[in-house]
Amino acid sequence: MSTEKAAAIVLRTIDFSETSLVVTFFTREFGKVGALAKGARRIKGPFESALDLLALCRIVFLRKSSESLDLVTEAKLVRRFRPAGKDLAGLYGGYYVAELLDTLTHDYAASPELFDLADQTLAELATGVAVGKCVARFELGLLRLLGLLPSLDRCADCGEPVQAAGRVRFAHLDGGVICDGCREGKSRVASVGASVVRAMTRLAETDDPSWRQLEIDPRTGGELRGVLSHYVAHLLGRKPRMHAYLKWTTT
């Protein structure tokens, strides 16, 4: 066993016993980590609020060499996830961030850039401002960092350039936009406005701070939400649990 330290976001907790929890973290140094937190369910437990869902914390854990769970020995709270106001959109957006990190990443596949994106996204969602745009930016950034970003400027089938003008065909099964010549015979092809493709391209560049100034009208936002929801569901082979609540984040 080795002792490790990491910055971590709490993705999920499961009751393990009357006093303990199994916690899934997404860490900056190691990626996704599952660990046992002994005593975490006690009223005066050793971890206080550090293991609340979506909390940002600093953890110390024993990394096991076998297939058994790692063991959390220390967790210090850095920041709670508490969306402002009574609007639930930010809360649902945060839960969706956790679900995507839990389902699309692998154990011990470190991605500091993805951790930083998730941390920044949760901080933005807590303000309750531009929730829909913030969630879409996280989805597209995550897909880019995992090598799953759909093709947005070239036909996903033949590779020819596709202009973002008028209406554009987006083929979920093929992995992005397709040209007129490749449309025939394909299923699950959506027609979306060129503004949707342009917005997706902008939001996927997560190192561009100008995303906050990007204006997305309600129609474009609705189409954008639909395209991303169907594409993510295709990648997972099922609808994410939080998709039913993302209707609150279309603005």
Secondary structure by P-SEA (a helix, b strand, c coil): cbbbbbbccccccccccccccbbbbbcccccbbbbbbcccccccccccccccccbbbbbbbbbbccccbbbbcbbbbccccccccccaaaaaaaaaaaaaaacccccccccaaaaaaaaaaaaaaaaccaaaaaaaaaaaaaaaaaccccccccccccccccccccbbbbbccccccccccccccccbbbbbcaaaaaaaaaaacccccccccccccaaaaaaaaaaaaaaaaaaaccccccccccccccc
